[in-house]
Amino acid sequence: MNEHYIYGFLSAVHIMAGLHGVFLAAILFFKKSLASKSNRFLAMALLAASIIVCYDFFYYSYEEEQLPLLVQYAPIYIRTAIPIGLYFFVRFLIDPLGHLKKWERLWFIPIVLELVTELAYIPVNLFLSDAFIIYAEYLLLIIEESIGLIAGIIFPCFAIHKINLYQKFLLDNYSSISGKSLRWLRNLIAIVLVIMIIWLFSHIQFILGYESEGTYTFVSLGLILFLFWMGYFVILQYPLFRVVPYQKTKEVLGPSKKLSPKTDEYHQSLLKLMEEESLYTDTELTLSGLAEKLTISPGYLSQIINDKENKNFFEFVNQYRIDAVKRKLMDSDYNQYSIMGIALESGFNSKSTFNSLFKKYTGQTPSSFKKSFQTSI
């Protein structure tokens, strides 16, 4: 295919994605119903990615040299704002009532360094001779891109670590995590991390003098994917941004207690309560709610489940739900029920969670399990 048409297509995609990202950032910044600390940082990341994509539009449309010097050297091409914005988006999404700690302000140093490097282009072009401008700009490009890529790899890793801690918190405290899980966000940030790694490879190629344009095209397309994907979540799936406040709930739980001589007694009471009262059928059953029924602390109950059952709270409750579903699938009195109807009656509130857990615990899909039982009669 003619290179002119390829570049024409790329430039069109870039300008659409860039304007799309700017629009999303404006919504998050100015729409009152979306006003939150986390959304402001997400808007920062989106705006930074949009500016980069818009600059790439001018490159692919062969209009880069036509840009006014004021635009070319404006200090707005800040790579570090993407990963740092995403990190603080995660930080305040999980802990919406939290405040920026003094030491956390150090995380903005890469942005300041990159901004200073961007500003350095202006005196370079004003005061250096033509013989030195090319070398100085090359050196500044190496410095600012290195700062951006180091931050681009470190901060997504920090964000993924925070999400993993949050996911563990959910499994330790909730029997149903549908609508609370941040797995979708972890996957998105993992994609951003891959983009940054590819960008690092392109950067190394550039430093070593190899052709890096082809590699960087994947980076640019990755940023476009990021902008459109975030548009999907912001516009169509905004409830996914309303998560259980991690810090607030964790503080309510209080400190864990050491296992006492009455541990076995509490453990038996727990099993009896689950079996006789079928508490697992409550789709919103939580660790704190169950602990209240046993008149012990949530931390102590968590220790009992971990030590005696070798499971977290989510696994403990959902094992009962799976066992209940299995019994009902084998009971002729439930033949008129659909499989999902049985799952809902047993405490599940998500089809995808039910199917994945059923296969995990039985090695079969629910329909296969039902068929295999019926054929064995």
C-alpha positions in Angstrom: 0.0 0.0 0.0 1.2 3.5 -0.8 3.0 5.1 2.1 1.1 8.3 1.6 -2.3 6.6 2.2 -0.9 4.8 5.3 0.2 8.1 6.7 -3.1 9.7 5.8 -5.0 7.0 7.6 -2.7 7.2 10.7 -3.0 11.0 10.8 -6.9 10.8 10.7 -6.9 8.2 13.5 -4.6 10.3 15.6 -6.5 13.5 15.3 -9.8 11.7 16.2 -8.2 10.0 19.2 -6.5 13.2 20.3 -9.7 15.3 20.2 -11.6 12.4 21.8 -9.1 12.4 24.7 -9.2 16.1 25.2 -13.0 15.9 25.3 -12.9 13.2 27.9 -10.4 15.1 30.0 -12.7 18.2 29.9 -15.7 16.1 31.0 -13.8 14.8 34.0 -12.4 18.2 34.9 -15.6 20.2 34.6 -18.6 18.0 35.0 -19.8 18.4 38.6 -21.2 14.8 38.9 -17.8 13.4 38.1 -15.8 15.8 40.3 -13.4 13.8 42.5 -9.6 13.7 43.2 -9.3 10.4 41.3 -11.0 11.7 38.2 -8.8 14.8 38.1 -5.7 12.7 38.0 -7.3 10.5 35.3 -8.1 13.6 33.3 -4.4 14.6 33.7 -3.3 11.3 32.2 -5.9 11.5 29.4 -4.9 15.0 28.5 -1.2 14.1 28.5 -1.8 11.2 26.2 -4.0 13.3 23.9 -1.4 16.0 23.5 1.2 13.4 22.5 -1.2 11.8 20.0 -2.0 15.2 18.6 1.7 16.0 18.1 2.0 12.6 16.3 -0.9 13.7 14.1 1.2 16.6 12.8 4.1 14.2 12.2 2.0 11.6 10.2 0.3 14.4 8.2 3.7 15.9 7.2 2.7 19.2 8.9 5.2 19.0 11.8 7.4 21.7 10.3 4.4 24.0 9.8 3.7 24.3 13.5 4.5 27.7 15.0 7.7 27.7 17.2 5.5 28.6 20.1 3.6 25.4 19.7 6.7 23.3 18.9 8.5 24.3 22.1 5.5 24.8 24.4 6.1 22.7 27.6 3.0 20.6 27.2 4.5 17.3 25.8 4.8 15.7 29.3 5.1 11.9 29.1 5.4 11.4 32.8 1.9 12.9 33.4 0.4 9.6 31.9 1.8 7.1 34.4 1.8 9.4 37.4 -1.8 10.5 36.6 -2.9 6.8 36.4 -1.1 6.0 39.7 -2.9 8.7 41.6 -6.2 7.9 39.8 -5.8 4.4 41.4 -4.7 5.8 44.7 -7.7 8.0 45.2 -10.2 5.7 43.5 -9.4 3.1 46.2 -9.2 5.7 48.9 -11.5 8.6 47.9 -11.4 10.2 51.4 -7.6 10.1 51.6 -5.3 13.1 51.3 -2.1 13.6 49.4 0.7 12.9 51.9 3.8 15.1 52.1 6.1 12.4 50.9 3.8 11.6 48.0 4.5 15.0 46.5 7.9 13.6 45.6 6.2 11.5 43.0 5.6 14.7 41.0 9.4 15.4 40.7 9.6 13.5 37.3 6.9 15.9 35.9 8.9 18.9 37.1 12.1 17.6 35.6 10.5 16.9 32.3 8.9 20.3 32.3 12.2 22.0 33.0 13.8 20.0 30.2 11.0 21.0 27.8 11.5 24.7 28.8 15.3 24.3 28.1 14.5 24.1 24.3 13.6 27.8 24.3 17.0 29.2 25.4 18.8 26.6 23.3 17.1 27.9 20.1 17.4 31.5 21.1 21.0 31.7 22.3 23.0 28.8 20.8 24.5 28.8 17.3 23.1 26.6 14.6 26.1 24.3 15.0 25.2 23.5 18.6 21.4 23.5 18.4 21.0 20.1 16.8 23.3 18.4 19.4 21.7 20.3 22.3 18.2 19.3 21.2 19.3 15.7 20.7 20.7 15.7 24.3 17.5 17.2 25.7 15.4 14.7 23.9 17.4 11.8 25.3 17.1 13.3 28.8 13.4 14.0 28.8 12.4 10.8 27.1 14.5 8.8 29.6 12.8 10.6 32.5 9.4 9.9 31.0 10.1 6.2 30.3 11.6 5.5 33.7 8.5 6.9 35.3 6.4 5.2 32.7 7.6 1.8 33.9 7.8 2.4 37.6 4.4 4.1 38.3 2.3 1.5 36.4 4.0 -1.2 38.5 3.1 0.8 41.7 -0.5 1.2 40.5 -0.8 -2.6 39.7 0.6 -3.4 43.2 -2.1 -1.1 44.8 -4.8 -2.8 42.8 -3.6 -6.2 43.8 -3.7 -5.2 47.5 -7.2 -3.9 47.0 -8.3 -7.2 45.2 -7.0 -9.2 48.2 -8.9 -6.9 50.5 -12.1 -7.6 48.6 -11.5 -11.4 48.7 -10.9 -11.2 52.5 -14.0 -9.2 53.3 -16.7 -9.8 50.7 -18.5 -12.9 49.5 -19.4 -11.2 46.2 -17.0 -8.9 44.4 -19.0 -8.3 41.2 -19.1 -4.5 40.6 -16.3 -4.0 43.1 -13.4 -5.6 41.4 -10.7 -3.5 39.7 -9.4 -6.3 37.5 -10.5 -4.3 34.4 -8.3 -1.4 35.6 -5.4 -3.6 36.3 -5.6 -5.0 32.7 -5.7 -1.4 31.3 -2.7 -0.3 33.3 -0.9 -3.5 32.3 -1.5 -2.4 28.7 -0.1 1.0 29.5 3.0 -0.7 31.0 3.5 -2.7 27.8 3.2 0.5 25.7 5.9 2.1 27.9 8.2 -1.0 27.5 7.8 -0.8 23.7 8.5 2.9 23.9 11.6 2.2 25.9 12.8 -0.2 23.2 12.1 2.5 20.6 14.1 4.9 22.7 17.1 2.6 22.9 16.9 2.0 19.1 17.0 5.8 18.7 20.0 6.2 21.0 21.9 3.5 19.3 21.3 5.0 15.9 18.8 2.4 14.6 15.5 3.1 12.8 12.9 3.5 15.5 9.9 4.9 13.6 8.2 1.6 13.0 8.5 0.6 16.7 7.2 4.0 17.9 4.2 3.6 15.6 3.0 0.7 18.0 3.5 3.1 20.9 1.3 5.8 19.2 -1.4 3.3 18.3 -1.3 2.0 21.9 -2.0 5.4 23.2 -4.9 5.7 20.8 -6.2 2.4 22.1 -5.9 3.7 25.7 -7.8 6.9 24.9 -10.7 5.0 23.2 -10.8 2.3 25.9 -11.0 4.9 28.6 -13.7 6.7 26.7 -15.7 3.5 26.8 -15.4 3.2 30.5 -16.0 6.9 31.3 -19.1 7.2 29.0 -20.7 3.8 29.2 -19.4 2.1 32.3 -18.9 4.8 34.8 -20.4 2.7 37.7 -17.1 0.7 37.5 -15.4 3.8 39.0 -17.5 3.5 42.2 -15.5 1.1 44.3 -15.5 0.1 48.0 -13.4 2.6 49.9 -10.4 0.4 50.8 -8.8 2.6 53.6 -12.1 3.5 55.3 -13.3 -0.1 55.5 -10.0 -1.4 56.6 -9.9 1.0 59.5 -13.4 -0.1 60.6 -12.2 -3.7 60.8 -9.7 -2.9 63.5 -6.6 -4.9 64.5 -6.6 -8.7 64.3 -6.6 -10.8 67.6 -4.4 -13.7 68.4 -6.1 -17.1 68.2 -7.5 -18.0 71.6 -8.2 -21.4 73.2 -11.9 -20.8 72.1 -10.9 -20.8 68.5 -12.2 -24.4 67.8 -15.5 -23.4 69.5 -15.9 -20.3 67.3 -15.0 -22.4 64.3 -17.7 -24.9 65.0 -20.2 -22.1 65.6 -19.2 -20.6 62.3 -19.8 -23.9 60.4 -23.1 -24.5 62.2 -24.3 -21.0 61.4 -23.4 -21.3 57.7 -25.1 -24.7 57.4 -28.2 -24.2 59.5 -29.1 -20.6 58.6 -27.7 -20.8 55.0 -26.1 -17.4 55.4 -24.3 -18.0 52.1 -27.5 -17.3 50.2 -27.2 -13.6 51.2 -25.5 -12.1 48.1 -24.1 -9.2 50.1 -22.7 -11.3 53.0 -19.6 -9.6 54.4 -16.9 -10.6 56.8 -18.0 -7.9 59.3 -21.6 -8.9 59.0 -20.8 -12.6 59.7 -18.4 -11.6 62.6 -21.2 -9.6 64.2 -23.4 -12.7 64.2 -20.7 -14.6 66.0 -19.9 -11.7 68.3 -16.2 -11.6 67.5 -14.1 -9.1 65.6 -13.8 -9.3 61.8 -10.0 -9.7 62.1 -10.4 -12.6 64.4 -13.0 -14.3 62.2 -10.6 -13.8 59.2 -7.8 -15.6 61.1 -10.2 -18.5 62.0 -11.2 -18.9 58.3 -7.6 -18.6 57.1 -6.2 -21.1 59.7 -9.0 -23.6 60.0 -10.3 -23.6 56.4 -7.1 -22.5 54.6 -9.3 -20.1 52.5 -10.0 -16.4 52.4 -13.6 -15.2 53.1 -14.6 -15.1 49.4 -13.5 -18.7 48.9 -15.1 -19.9 52.1 -18.5 -18.6 51.4 -18.5 -19.4 47.7 -17.6 -23.0 48.4 -20.9 -23.3 50.2 -22.7 -21.7 47.3 -21.1 -24.1 44.8 -22.0 -27.1 47.0 -25.6 -25.8 47.3 -25.8 -25.5 43.5 -24.4 -29.0 43.0 -27.0 -30.5 45.4 -29.9 -28.7 43.6 -28.6 -29.7 40.2 -28.8 -33.3 41.4 -32.2 -32.9 43.0 -35.2 -33.7 40.8 -37.3 -31.1 42.6 -35.2 -28.4 40.9 -35.6 -29.8 37.3 -37.9 -26.9 36.4 -35.3 -24.3 37.5 -32.8 -22.9 35.1 -29.2 -23.3 36.1 -28.8 -19.5 36.6 -32.0 -19.5 38.7 -30.5 -22.1 41.0 -27.2 -20.1 41.2 -29.1 -16.9 42.2 -31.1 -18.8 44.8 -27.8 -20.1 46.2 -26.3 -16.7 46.7 -24.6 -15.8 43.4 -25.3 -12.5 41.8 -23.1 -12.7 38.7 -23.3 -15.2 35.9 -19.6 -14.8 35.0 -18.5 -15.3 38.7 -20.7 -18.3 39.1 -19.5 -20.0 35.9 -15.8 -19.4 36.6 -16.1 -20.6 40.3 -18.1 -23.6 39.4 -15.5 -24.8 36.9 -12.7 -24.0 39.3 -14.2 -26.1 42.1 -15.7 -29.0 40.0 -13.6 -29.0 36.8 -16.8 -28.8 34.8 -19.2 -26.2 33.5 -22.6 -26.2 35.3 -24.4 -27.6 32.2 -21.8 -30.4 31.8 -22.1 -31.3 35.5 -25.9 -31.5 35.2 -25.7 -33.7 32.0 -23.1 -36.0 33.5 -25.3 -36.6 36.6 -28.4 -37.2 34.5 -26.7 -39.7 32.3 -25.2 -41.6 35.3 -28.7 -42.2 36.8 
